[in-house]
Amino acid sequence: MSKAVLGIDFGTSTTLVSYRKPGQRPAIIPIGKGEVNTWIPSVVGITDDGKMLIGDEVFAENLPETQLIRSVKTNLFNGDTYKEVTLPNGNTVGVPIEYIVKALIGKAIERAKENEPDLQLDEVLLGCPANWKGPERKRLAEIATEVGVSVQVDSIIDEPIAAGVSWLQSLIESGQELPDGRTLVFDYGGGTLDIAVLEVQRPTAEQEPEITVLAANAQHGAGDKLDSLIAKEIEGQINKSKMERPEELEPLARRVANDLKHELTSKSSSTVAHKGLPSSVSLTREKLNELFEPQLNKAINLAFNTIKASLLSVQNAPTARSIRGMTNEELSTGKTTTRFTTKGIDYVVLAGGMSRIPAVRERLERWFEGKIQSDAALKYLEEPVAKGLVSTDLASGLNVHRPGFDFYVEYEKKDEPLRREVLYEAFTPLYFSSDVHTLAFGHGHRVDLNAPTKRSGWTATITCWTPAGEQIQMVDRDNERVQVQVPLKALGGNVFKIYANGNILIRGKKQEKIRIHRWPQLYGGKAVVLKVERKGWKKWDDPDIFWVG
C-alpha cells in the first residue's frame, strides 16, 4: 500500500474514523470526548439562539430532546430535504439534511486531525447500507466532497462487506489462516440490519486472497425501532402531569430507552433515572425480549433470504424453485434433500451495537451452533465497518454481488447519428430478496433494446463505464478486446439482460452470451479491465429469454 487511506463510517447512531498509513495496520482514530471516545454520536442539536452543536457537544450542553436531530442517515436514504426542530419560544426551524451530514462528517474529520496531526486525505472511503443504490451513494459522495474530502461513488462500500473484511483482516494480523467456506455477516446497527454472504478463496504463492460477495441486503428498522418500542413502555410508567415540560415525555423516553437497552445487554433488569422525568423507570430483559421478538424474527428471515439469494449468484446453482423450498436447516448446513448440492454457512460474524443484545446471539446459535464469531481485535462491535473500510490490501481482491459500474447501449446505423442510452445504472439490485419467493427462473435485470426508429440496419453495441465516466474495457482470457455488438430486429423483441450469476444475454437478430465471473469492486473512479468469457453467437429462434447455465 503506497498511500494513506482514511475511512469514515457515518452511521445512523454513531460516526467513526479509521486510518491506515503505508506499511501499517488499520487503526480506529478516537474522535469522541465522552467516556467512550471511539466515536461521536450521529446527533446534532440547535440551541435557543440557533447555533448548531454536533455529536457529543449536544449532550455536554444538555439540550432538550425536542431540539435534537437524530438518525439523519435515514433521512438521507429517504430523499428528505430537511428536518425540523422546535425551539423553546415555539418557533420551528427546518435544517437542511445536507447541512447536518456535512456538519457530522466535518466534525469527525476535525477531531481525527486533532488526534492524528499528520492525517492525510489522499484516499477516503465511506460506508453505506447494503440496500443503497446509485442516487443515495452519489448524494453522500457529493456531501463529503463539499466538506473537502474527494470521494467517488465507487469508493462507498457496503457496510456488511466492510465488517466482513475487518474480521478477515484481524485473522491475518493474528497469524491465523483465512477461513475456508462461506461467511454470513450480521451487521445490526442503529438504523439498518445489513446482511452479506462472503466466500473466501485463500491466497496461493501466485495469487492474493480473493473475497467474493455472493449476496448482500439490508432492512430498515434496527436500533431506532427497538428504542421506539421501549420508549412506549416507559411512557406508561410516567405520570405526565408531574412533568415540568410534559411535551418532552416522548423524546426523553427515547433517550432513556437507549440507556436501558444498553444496560440490559449485561443485566437481567435495569432502573434508570433522568432529571427530566418525575420518577425512575425500569425494564427487565424478559420484557425487552418480548418487545424485540417480532423485529428479531424479521431479522432472521432477512438473513435466510440473503442466504437463498447467494445461491443464485453461482454457476450451476439450484433452481429458484429448489431454493424456495429449502429449510433454514438446509440453508445453514448445505445438506439438502434435493438432487442439488450447495454449500452451507461456515461462520457467522456479528457487528453493530444491536448485536450485543443476548437474544440475537441466542437465536443465531439455534441455526449456526458453534459458528458465531466477532472481530476479537476490536473493543466495540461498532468498530468493524470503519476498520474494514481501510483494509485495502484485502479489499483489492474484492468482488461484489452486483456491478458497481454502468452498462450503456450505443445504437448505430449508417447515415444516422450515434444514440447512447443507459441500460443498467451502477449499484442497481439485480433482483430483490422477495424475487427468490416469486420468480420461477432467470433472476436478473432486463431492459428492452429499442432502436431509435423502426427500421432495419440498427446495431447495438454494449459498453461499460465507471460512475466517474471512464470506459471499462472488456477482454477475453487471452486479453484480447471483446466488442459486444448485436444487429437488431426492426420490429422489436430485442433484449439485454444481466443474470444474478454473472451471465449476460443480448438478443437481437442473433443472440450473444457472455459470462462475467466476478464483479470487481472499483475505487476512486478508476477503470479496470473486465474479464469476460464469450459463450458465442447463434441465430435466435427461442421465444423465451432464459439462460442460467
Helices and strands as residue ranges (DSSP letters): E 5-10, E 14-20, E 27-29, E 40-41, E 44-46, E 52-54, H 57-60, G 65-67, E 68-69, H 72-78, E 82-86, E 92-96, H 97-115, E 123-128, H 134-147, G 153-155, E 156-158, H 159-173, E 181-188, E 192-201, E 210-220, H 223-235, G 240-242, G 246-248, H 249-263, E 269-272, E 281-284, H 285-311, H 320-324, H 328-333, E 347-351, G 353-356, H 358-367, E 372-374, H 384-389, H 392-395, E 398-400, E 406-412, E 419-424, H 435-438, E 444-448, E 459-465, E 471-472, E 474-475, E 484-487, E 495-499, E 503-507, E 510-515, E 519-520, E 530-531, E 533-539
